Every structure is written in structure tokens, then in C-alpha cells.
Amino acid sequence: MAGGWQLLYSRGFGMELFLKIMAAALLGLLIWRMWPVYKAWQENGPKAQKGDWSAALLALGSVVLLVVVLIMAVRA
């Protein structure tokens, strides 16, 4: 009598399907375990203050500028 994995493999289900199922199961487990932490952060986390958005935009703008400079350096 063939085992579970051998039976699936003999019917055309390969290792790729098994890995996709396992990845989905691990992702579900991760979300399930992190949900209480997310709820706690939402209730007790720091609140946004004046100036937070400008600081975030400055950091993102700097990264975009760096990427543009690197692209121009590679093309030259």
C-alpha cells in the first residue's frame, strides 16, 4: 500500500504542488499567530503626530533619488 505522498505523486501531483500547499499553510499559520500582536499594536501603538508624514516622504524621496542616480551611473 502506497503512502499519502506516493499516492499523490503517482496520480500526477508533483513536488511543486506540495510546496505550494505547504507555503500556503505556513502563511496561514503566520497570519494566525501574528493576529493578536497586530491587534495589540493597533490599540496601544504610537499615534501619528504632526510632521510624521513629511519625515516619511523625505526618506522615500531620498531612496527614489538614490535609485535614479544609480540607474544613471549604470547607463553612463
GROMACS elastic network, one bead per residue, 0.5 to 0.9 nm:
[ bonds ]
;  ai    aj funct       b0    kb
    2     5     6  0.81235   500
    2     6     6  0.57842   500
    2     7     6  0.57884   500
    3     6     6  0.52554   500
    3     7     6  0.60102   500
    3     8     6  0.86822   500
    4     7     6  0.51957   500
    4     8     6  0.63516   500
    4     9     6  0.86518   500
    5     8     6  0.51795   500
    5     9     6  0.60716   500
    5    10     6  0.85673   500
    5    13     6  0.89492   500
    5    18     6  0.88430   500
    6    10     6  0.60398   500
    6    11     6  0.86280   500
    7    10     6  0.52055   500
    7    11     6  0.64133   500
    7    13     6  0.88202   500
    8    11     6  0.51941   500
    8    12     6  0.66546   500
    8    13     6  0.53481   500
    8    14     6  0.76386   500
    9    12     6  0.53829   500
    9    14     6  0.55185   500
    9    15     6  0.77877   500
   10    13     6  0.71996   500
   10    14     6  0.86020   500
   11    14     6  0.87379   500
   13    16     6  0.79601   500
   13    17     6  0.63585   500
   13    18     6  0.77207   500
   14    17     6  0.57407   500
   14    18     6  0.67705   500
   15    18     6  0.50058   500
   15    19     6  0.61495   500
   15    20     6  0.86403   500
   16    19     6  0.51909   500
   16    20     6  0.62774   500
   16    21     6  0.87181   500
   17    20     6  0.50861   500
   17    21     6  0.62015   500
   17    22     6  0.85977   500
   18    21     6  0.51757   500
   18    22     6  0.61681   500
   18    23     6  0.85930   500
   19    22     6  0.50437   500
   19    23     6  0.60185   500
   19    24     6  0.85314   500
   20    23     6  0.50937   500
   20    24     6  0.61643   500
   20    25     6  0.85797   500
   21    24     6  0.51472   500
   21    25     6  0.61624   500
   21    26     6  0.86538   500
   22    26     6  0.61167   500
   22    27     6  0.85181   500
   23    26     6  0.51213   500
   23    27     6  0.60957   500
   23    28     6  0.85771   500
   24    27     6  0.50579   500
   24    28     6  0.61638   500
   24    29     6  0.86103   500
   25    28     6  0.51016   500
   25    29     6  0.61882   500
   25    30     6  0.86143   500
   26    30     6  0.60751   500
   26    31     6  0.86315   500
   27    30     6  0.50327   500
   27    31     6  0.62407   500
   27    32     6  0.85507   500
   28    31     6  0.51947   500
   28    32     6  0.60889   500
   28    33     6  0.86090   500
   29    32     6  0.50435   500
   29    33     6  0.61009   500
   29    34     6  0.85361   500
   30    33     6  0.52236   500
   30    34     6  0.60709   500
   30    35     6  0.85766   500
   31    34     6  0.51537   500
   31    35     6  0.60093   500
   32    35     6  0.55258   500
   32    36     6  0.81768   500
   33    36     6  0.70353   500
   33    37     6  0.80393   500
   34    37     6  0.53191   500
   34    38     6  0.62384   500
   34    39     6  0.88093   500
   35    38     6  0.50829   500
   35    39     6  0.62746   500
   35    40     6  0.87297   500
   36    39     6  0.51149   500
   36    40     6  0.62365   500
   36    41     6  0.86755   500
   37    40     6  0.51146   500
   37    41     6  0.61984   500
   37    42     6  0.86258   500
   38    41     6  0.51488   500
   38    42     6  0.61869   500
   38    43     6  0.87393   500
   39    42     6  0.51257   500
   39    43     6  0.63327   500
   39    44     6  0.86212   500
   40    43     6  0.52254   500
   40    44     6  0.58740   500
   40    45     6  0.74243   500
   41    44     6  0.52728   500
   41    46     6  0.82534   500
   42    45     6  0.56785   500
   42    46     6  0.86811   500
   44    47     6  0.87229   500
   46    49     6  0.89546   500
   48    51     6  0.85768   500
   48    52     6  0.64890   500
   48    53     6  0.85932   500
   49    52     6  0.58597   500
   49    53     6  0.86218   500
   50    53     6  0.76938   500
   50    54     6  0.87288   500
   51    54     6  0.53741   500
   51    55     6  0.63992   500
   51    56     6  0.88098   500
   52    55     6  0.52343   500
   52    56     6  0.62762   500
   52    57     6  0.87025   500
   53    56     6  0.50567   500
   53    57     6  0.60910   500
   53    58     6  0.85121   500
   54    57     6  0.50854   500
   54    58     6  0.60811   500
   54    59     6  0.86943   500
   55    58     6  0.50892   500
   55    59     6  0.63642   500
   55    60     6  0.87501   500
   56    59     6  0.52292   500
   56    60     6  0.62411   500
   56    61     6  0.85023   500
   57    60     6  0.50680   500
   57    61     6  0.58333   500
   57    62     6  0.83990   500
   58    61     6  0.51084   500
   58    62     6  0.61304   500
   58    63     6  0.87450   500
   59    62     6  0.51564   500
   59    63     6  0.64363   500
   59    64     6  0.88237   500
   60    63     6  0.51658   500
   60    64     6  0.62833   500
   60    65     6  0.86387   500
   61    64     6  0.50735   500
   61    65     6  0.60993   500
   61    66     6  0.85688   500
   62    65     6  0.50625   500
   62    66     6  0.61376   500
   62    67     6  0.86639   500
   63    66     6  0.50623   500
   63    67     6  0.62403   500
   63    68     6  0.86727   500
   64    67     6  0.51495   500
   64    68     6  0.62393   500
   64    69     6  0.86606   500
   65    68     6  0.51234   500
   65    69     6  0.61830   500
   65    70     6  0.86248   500
   66    69     6  0.51053   500
   66    70     6  0.61577   500
   66    71     6  0.86339   500
   67    70     6  0.50726   500
   67    71     6  0.61491   500
   67    72     6  0.86003   500
   68    71     6  0.51231   500
   68    72     6  0.61831   500
   68    73     6  0.85960   500
   69    72     6  0.51166   500
   69    73     6  0.61312   500
   69    74     6  0.87053   500
   70    73     6  0.50167   500
   70    74     6  0.62564   500
   70    75     6  0.86934   500
   71    74     6  0.52132   500
   71    75     6  0.62626   500
   71    76     6  0.87269   500
   72    75     6  0.51707   500
   72    76     6  0.61995   500
   73    76     6  0.53354   500
